[in-house]
Amino acid sequence: MTPRGRKHLLKPLALVLASVLTLEGCISPYGDSVGRYTSPIGGAPVISNETPYSAALRCMSGITRTRPIKLAVGQISDYTGKTESDGSGRKVTAGAALMAMTALAKAGVPMVERFDTSVAEMDLKYANNKLIADDQPKAPGDYRKILSGSVLGSDYYVVGGITELNFNIRSENATGDGGGTGTGATKGTFGGSLYVMNIGLDLRLVNSITLEVVDVVSYQKQIIGRQVSAGIFDFLGTNFFDASVGESALEPIQLGVRSVIERGMLEMISRAYGASSGACTVSVDYLGGGNPYQQQALAYQQPYAQAYQQPYGPPPIGVQFGVQAYQQPYNYQQPYRPTEMTNAINRSNPYRGYSSDDPLGNGGLRPGY
C-alpha cells in the first residue's frame, strides 16, 4: 500500500476508534456501584394527566356532592378495529373505561366497582368456605361473615366505545429546492406538511334497575400532526458537505381519547345532576398553584346551607340554589332520573367546559401542542 493510501485509510480508522472510546464513556460491560451498565437518560417529573376539560370536571364536584347518585363504569371498548401495521397492537388504547372512572373521580361522583370484581369474588369465595378472616383469628369460629346487602348497588352505569379513527382527513404539504447553477454552487431544500385525523366516541348512561338508556353522547375530536425539514448541500474546495434537519410532531392520540371521554362525562354528569349550562364553563388549571376548586366548591355549598340549614341535605321542592330547581325531592330509595335527556344547544358548543390553560404556560393538551 502506498503512503498516500495508508494515510487515507488511517483517517476513518481514527474516527471509528474515537467513536468507540466515546461510547465506552456511556456504557460499561461491568455493573457500577448501584448495579447498572449505564445511566438512563431523561428526568422529566411525573405530572397529573390533565385535559382541557379536567378543570370543569373538578368544578362539578361542588354540585355532585349534594346528591349521591352512584355510578358504575362498564366496558368502553375499541370498536375501530385498527391495528399497527407491524402487529404490535391496536392503534387506540384499551383503557377507555379506566379514563372514564378517572373523569368521574375528578367530578366527585360516587362510584361502585363493576369493571374488575375478580378480587372481591375471590374473597367472597374464601369467605363462603370460611377460609378468610378480617384480622388474626382469636377463636376457632372467628371468620368473615357473609352479610346480605353488604355490597352497594349502582343507580346508573356508563358503557360505550371508541367508534371512529379516521386517518388523514386532510393533508397539506409544500416542498422546494434552489441554489446556484454552477457545479460547486450551494443548493438547499426545504419542505413542510400538515395532516389531520380524528377519533370518535359514543357513550350511553343506563338505569341499573330498569336498563333504560337515559342519556347518550357522541363526540369526536380532530388531531393534528406536522413535519418540517430543511437541508443544504455545498462544496468547500475539495470537500463537500450535506446537512439536513427535520422536526415532526403528532398530537397524542391516546390523550385525545381521554379528552373526548372527559368531555362526554362532563355532559352526562351535568345532565344527571340538573346543572345549568353555565355552571362550570369557566375553569382554571389546578396545577397553576393552590387549589382554586376549593373556592368554587364553597361557592356552590353556601346557597345550599342557606336554603336548608345543612349543606348536604335533600333540597325542598322548587328551591333555586345555583343549579336548576328539582321538581321533586330526592327519594333515596330510588335512583334519581336525569333531566333534559335531549341534545341541548350547550352540547353542540365545542368549548363547553374547555380550558386551554397549561401549568407551563402553553395552551393545548400538552406544552408545545
Buried (B, 14 or more C-beta within 10 A) or exposed (E): EEEEEEEEEEEEEEEEEEEEEEEEEEEEEEEEEEEEEEEEEEEEEEEEEBBBBBBBBBBBBBBBBBBEBBBBBBEBBBBBEBEEEEEEEBBBBEBBBBBBBBBBBBBBBBBBBBBEEEEEEEBBEBBEEEEBEEEEEEEEEEBBEEEEEEEEEBBBBBBBBBBBBBEEEEEEEEEEEEEEEEEEEEBBBBBBBBBBBBBBBBBBBBBBEEEEEBBBBBBBBEBBBBBBBBBBBBBEEEEEEEEEEEEEEEBBBBBBBBBBBBBBBBBBBBBBBBBEBEBBBEBBBBBEEEEBBEEBBEEBBBBBEEBBEEBEEBBEEEBEBBBBEBEEEBEEEEBBBBBBBEEEEBBEEEEBBBBEBBBEEEEEBBEEB
